[in-house]
Amino acid sequence: MENETKKVQILLAEDDPNLGKLLKEYLEAKDYTLTWAKNGKEALDLYKKNNFDLCLLDVMMPIRDGFTLAKEIRVLNANIPIVFLTAKSMKDDAIEGFTAGADDYITKPFSMEELLLRLSAILRRTNAQNPAEPDLPEYQIGEYKFIVSQQLLLLGAHQQSLTTKEAELLLLLCKNKNKVLDRNAALKSIWRDDNYFNSRSMDVFVTRLRKYLKEDAKVEIINIHGKGFKLLVNQ
């Protein structure tokens, strides 16, 4: 039994009984293990008692909404992938979800195939950060050190854990340090689509990275109008 491949553990927070049942049956048929909570409070209680690999959170839930739940989960684990389920009419509100630490979103109604592709992609990206892999890079950003394998940004004794998308975006900026990072190229690389909503989401992530890097005056992420962003590191 110990040699069997461990199944991915997913926490689903969804108050719609029909959608919750459908997701549980479908994802378990695809060899995931899914624990289903009917509201945000129940989901947080389950999270504290179990080890999950990914959280799939509905935005609108009773007792505790998805945004609040995501923030509370982030306090407990800064790196676990969080995916929001959101109605089309809430696209603008879902921007708030990225500030709460979400890695991705999917709008209702969605096909099960689309959901499976999204989950597979984000889990591949997360697994790619496995510290056991050799020679994963570190980057010096002024006074900061970015440890890619651990998704950590270090400044002296202070450690800032990064979400998967934060780490991916910072990595692209580091690879293009003092050069322009093309906006569309970054969107297609990380979000897989350069649509308007994803573009706004990326702006939220850039704002978060600026906040993390603000303690070193020699480090700056600037907007290049009509092109993208540039990570400036003045020596």
Secondary structure as the mmCIF struct_conf table of DSSP 4:
data_model
#
loop_
_struct_conf.conf_type_id
_struct_conf.id
_struct_conf.beg_label_comp_id
_struct_conf.beg_label_asym_id
_struct_conf.beg_label_seq_id
_struct_conf.end_label_comp_id
_struct_conf.end_label_asym_id
_struct_conf.end_label_seq_id
TURN_TY1_P TURN_TY1_P1 GLU A 2 ASN A 3
BEND BEND1 GLU A 4 GLU A 4
HELX_LH_PP_P HELX_LH_PP_P1 THR A 5 VAL A 8
STRN STRN1 GLN A 9 ALA A 13
HELX_RH_AL_P HELX_RH_AL_P1 PRO A 17 ALA A 29
TURN_TY1_P TURN_TY1_P2 LYS A 30 ASP A 31
STRN STRN2 THR A 33 ALA A 37
BEND BEND2 LYS A 38 ASN A 39
HELX_RH_AL_P HELX_RH_AL_P2 GLY A 40 LYS A 49
BEND BEND3 ASN A 50 ASN A 50
BEND BEND4 ASP A 53 ASP A 53
STRN STRN3 LEU A 54 ASP A 58
BEND BEND5 VAL A 59 MET A 60
BEND BEND6 PRO A 62 ARG A 64
HELX_RH_AL_P HELX_RH_AL_P3 GLY A 66 LEU A 76
BEND BEND7 ALA A 78 ILE A 80
STRN STRN4 ILE A 82 ALA A 87
HELX_RH_3T_P HELX_RH_3T_P1 LYS A 88 MET A 90
HELX_RH_AL_P HELX_RH_AL_P4 LYS A 91 THR A 99
TURN_TY1_P TURN_TY1_P3 ALA A 100 GLY A 101
STRN STRN5 ASP A 104 LYS A 108
BEND BEND8 PRO A 109 PRO A 109
HELX_RH_AL_P HELX_RH_AL_P5 MET A 112 ASN A 127
TURN_TY1_P TURN_TY1_P4 ALA A 128 GLN A 129
TURN_TY1_P TURN_TY1_P5 PRO A 131 ALA A 132
BEND BEND9 GLU A 133 GLU A 133
TURN_TY1_P TURN_TY1_P6 PRO A 134 ASP A 135
STRN STRN6 GLU A 138 ILE A 141
TURN_TY1_P TURN_TY1_P7 GLY A 142 GLU A 143
STRN STRN7 TYR A 144 ILE A 147
HELX_RH_3T_P HELX_RH_3T_P2 VAL A 148 GLN A 150
TURN_TY1_P TURN_TY1_P8 GLN A 151 GLN A 151
STRN STRN8 LEU A 152 LEU A 155
TURN_TY1_P TURN_TY1_P9 GLY A 156 ALA A 157
STRN STRN9 HIS A 158 SER A 161
HELX_RH_AL_P HELX_RH_AL_P6 THR A 164 LYS A 175
TURN_TY1_P TURN_TY1_P10 ASN A 176 ASN A 178
BEND BEND10 LYS A 179 LYS A 179
STRN STRN10 VAL A 180 ASP A 182
HELX_RH_AL_P HELX_RH_AL_P7 ARG A 183 ALA A 186
HELX_RH_PI_P HELX_RH_PI_P1 LEU A 187 TRP A 191
BEND BEND11 ARG A 192 ARG A 192
HELX_RH_AL_P HELX_RH_AL_P8 TYR A 196 TYR A 212
TURN_TY1_P TURN_TY1_P11 LEU A 213 GLU A 215
TURN_TY1_P TURN_TY1_P12 ALA A 217 LYS A 218
STRN STRN11 VAL A 219 ILE A 224
TURN_TY1_P TURN_TY1_P13 HIS A 225 LYS A 227
STRN STRN12 GLY A 228 VAL A 233
#
